């Protein structure tokens, strides 16, 4: 899955990376590469958390899991 990342130079030094699709996911680094790697890790952690929470819900109730398509809003 691809995510849109906005890289911004920081005033003090280094970079901040923000994820457009997931507000609140941020990565900081001394270089662009460091910031991207940190946000990649943060997104991966977020995905793991979402999957764990979803599995908990599925096991807690009698749920049906389906997949749907949603058109891009662009």
Phi and psi restraints in degrees (value plus and minus 20) as a CYANA .aco file:
   2 UNK   PHI    -124.3   -84.3
   2 UNK   PSI     125.6   165.6
   3 UNK   PHI    -145.6  -105.6
   3 UNK   PSI     129.7   169.7
   4 UNK   PHI    -111.3   -71.3
   4 UNK   PSI     104.2   144.2
   5 UNK   PHI    -136.2   -96.2
   5 UNK   PSI     112.7   152.7
   6 UNK   PHI    -124.8   -84.8
   6 UNK   PSI     100.4   140.4
   7 UNK   PHI    -119.6   -79.6
   7 UNK   PSI     110.9   150.9
   8 UNK   PHI    -150.2  -110.2
   8 UNK   PSI     114.3   154.3
   9 UNK   PHI     -89.6   -49.6
   9 UNK   PSI     120.8   160.8
  10 UNK   PHI    -108.2   -68.2
  10 UNK   PSI     134.4   174.4
  11 UNK   PHI     -85.0   -45.0
  11 UNK   PSI     -60.8   -20.8
  12 UNK   PHI     -98.4   -58.4
  12 UNK   PSI     -55.1   -15.1
  13 UNK   PHI     133.4   173.4
  13 UNK   PSI     138.9   178.9
  14 UNK   PHI      67.0   107.0
  14 UNK   PSI    -186.5  -146.5
  15 UNK   PHI    -155.5  -115.5
  15 UNK   PSI     136.0   176.0
  16 UNK   PHI    -141.5  -101.5
  16 UNK   PSI     116.3   156.3
  17 UNK   PHI    -137.5   -97.5
  17 UNK   PSI     109.8   149.8
  18 UNK   PHI    -140.2  -100.2
  18 UNK   PSI     123.1   163.1
  19 UNK   PHI    -115.9   -75.9
  19 UNK   PSI     101.9   141.9
  20 UNK   PHI     -85.7   -45.7
  20 UNK   PSI     -63.2   -23.2
  21 UNK   PHI     -95.8   -55.8
  21 UNK   PSI     -42.0    -2.0
  22 UNK   PHI    -148.3  -108.3
  22 UNK   PSI      68.8   108.8
  23 UNK   PHI     -76.6   -36.6
  23 UNK   PSI     121.1   161.1
  24 UNK   PHI      76.4   116.4
  24 UNK   PSI     -34.7     5.3
  25 UNK   PHI    -107.3   -67.3
  25 UNK   PSI      98.7   138.7
  26 UNK   PHI    -158.3  -118.3
  26 UNK   PSI     125.8   165.8
  27 UNK   PHI    -151.4  -111.4
  27 UNK   PSI     117.3   157.3
  28 UNK   PHI    -135.3   -95.3
  28 UNK   PSI     128.3   168.3
  29 UNK   PHI    -183.5  -143.5
  29 UNK   PSI     139.9   179.9
  30 UNK   PHI     -91.4   -51.4
  30 UNK   PSI     -45.2    -5.2
  31 UNK   PHI    -148.2  -108.2
  31 UNK   PSI     149.1   189.1
  32 UNK   PHI     -78.5   -38.5
  32 UNK   PSI     -64.3   -24.3
  33 UNK   PHI     -81.7   -41.7
  33 UNK   PSI     -60.6   -20.6
  34 UNK   PHI     -82.5   -42.5
  34 UNK   PSI     -64.6   -24.6
  35 UNK   PHI     -83.9   -43.9
  35 UNK   PSI     -61.6   -21.6
  36 UNK   PHI     -85.7   -45.7
  36 UNK   PSI     -62.7   -22.7
  37 UNK   PHI     -83.2   -43.2
  37 UNK   PSI     -60.0   -20.0
  38 UNK   PHI     -87.7   -47.7
  38 UNK   PSI     -59.0   -19.0
  39 UNK   PHI     -93.2   -53.2
  39 UNK   PSI     -51.7   -11.7
  40 UNK   PHI     -80.5   -40.5
  40 UNK   PSI     -64.1   -24.1
  41 UNK   PHI     -84.0   -44.0
  41 UNK   PSI     -61.4   -21.4
  42 UNK   PHI     -84.7   -44.7
  42 UNK   PSI     -60.5   -20.5
  43 UNK   PHI     -86.3   -46.3
  43 UNK   PSI     -62.2   -22.2
  44 UNK   PHI     -80.8   -40.8
  44 UNK   PSI     -63.9   -23.9
  45 UNK   PHI     -82.0   -42.0
  45 UNK   PSI     -61.4   -21.4
  46 UNK   PHI     -82.3   -42.3
  46 UNK   PSI     -63.3   -23.3
  47 UNK   PHI     -82.3   -42.3
  47 UNK   PSI     -62.0   -22.0
  48 UNK   PHI     -82.1   -42.1
  48 UNK   PSI     -62.9   -22.9
  49 UNK   PHI     -82.9   -42.9
  49 UNK   PSI     -66.2   -26.2
  50 UNK   PHI     -79.6   -39.6
  50 UNK   PSI     -63.2   -23.2
  51 UNK   PHI     -83.9   -43.9
  51 UNK   PSI     -61.6   -21.6
  52 UNK   PHI     -83.8   -43.8
  52 UNK   PSI     -63.0   -23.0
  53 UNK   PHI     -84.4   -44.4
  53 UNK   PSI     -61.3   -21.3
  54 UNK   PHI     -84.1   -44.1
  54 UNK   PSI     -63.0   -23.0
  55 UNK   PHI     -81.7   -41.7
  55 UNK   PSI     -57.6   -17.6
  56 UNK   PHI     -83.3   -43.3
  56 UNK   PSI     -61.4   -21.4
  57 UNK   PHI     -86.8   -46.8
  57 UNK   PSI     -63.7   -23.7
  58 UNK   PHI     -81.2   -41.2
  58 UNK   PSI     -61.5   -21.5
  59 UNK   PHI     -97.1   -57.1
  59 UNK   PSI     -45.6    -5.6
  60 UNK   PHI     -97.7   -57.7
  60 UNK   PSI     -49.0    -9.0
  61 UNK   PHI    -152.4  -112.4
  61 UNK   PSI     146.4   186.4
  62 UNK   PHI    -103.0   -63.0
  62 UNK   PSI      73.9   113.9
  63 UNK   PHI    -130.4   -90.4
  63 UNK   PSI     135.8   175.8
  64 UNK   PHI    -133.0   -93.0
  64 UNK   PSI     111.1   151.1
  65 UNK   PHI    -125.4   -85.4
  65 UNK   PSI     103.6   143.6
  66 UNK   PHI    -149.9  -109.9
  66 UNK   PSI     143.2   183.2
  67 UNK   PHI    -135.9   -95.9
  67 UNK   PSI     121.5   161.5
  68 UNK   PHI    -151.0  -111.0
  68 UNK   PSI     136.3   176.3
  69 UNK   PHI    -117.5   -77.5
  69 UNK   PSI     120.1   160.1
  70 UNK   PHI    -150.2  -110.2
  70 UNK   PSI     107.4   147.4
  71 UNK   PHI     -87.1   -47.1
  71 UNK   PSI     127.3   167.3
  72 UNK   PHI     -83.5   -43.5
  72 UNK   PSI     126.5   166.5
  73 UNK   PHI    -110.2   -70.2
  73 UNK   PSI     -12.3    27.7
